[in-house]
Amino acid sequence: MSLAENRKPGRPKDPELEARRKAQILDTAARVFATYGFANTQVQTIANHLGVGNGTVYRYFPTKEQLFLSAVERGLKELEAEMDAVMAQPHTGADLIRAAVRTYLSFFNRRPELVELFIQERAAFPHHHRPLYFVTKDDEIECKHEAFFNRLVESGVIRPVPRDRFFAVIGDLLYGTIMTNLLTSRPADPEAQATDVLDVILNGLLAPKQETQ
């Protein structure tokens, strides 16, 4: 259903329709902001892409800033939902790390515009920025991290390094990968990249020590 379709006067709001319209606006806003940048994007441009007046957009998001941050927040929630689904699976040991890394890289391969939005958010709203899943101080995510980390340690697949250090290193490595994909415009195969990342994480770089004769 198009956003341009008007609701009849006096007709009660349809929550599902409202949610779909809001999602349409956020989807379009994410692509437009990613293409033109936050500073150079006008709400009218987003409205034009949707085929509606800018008043329709303002009805859902009173300011451009709120629209931009809502698009970023929605992207983070989508990432969180996919990662949570991985954590809910009965993976153990190395399979759990593999599933998490592949899901993370595949998500951003499908949604490269979100990487651009995260870069813009750092520049335009440095005090609002939220890290991407693996590194965060959000209490709910912290609990998920603790459960994830405990499963890995209990399986014996990793040594008991400090939990914050584990997630900081993993997060920086994956974040750097998706940023480099975007900034260099290199073709990215998330499965191949996940394999390379996992090889370094799980197997390291040093060759096994040779037995002494």
Secondary structure, 3 states (H helix, E strand, C coil): CCCCCCCCCCCCCCHHHHHHHHHHHHHHHHHHHHHHCCCCCCHHHHHHHHCCCHHHHHHHCCCHHHHHHHHHHHHHHHHHHHHHHHHHCCCCHHHHHHHHHHHHHHHHHHCHHHHHHHHHHHHHCCCCCCCCCCCCCCHHHHHHHHHHHHHHHHHCCCCCCCHHHHHHHHHHHHHHHHHHHHHHCCCCCHHHHHHHHHHHHHHCCCCCCCCCC
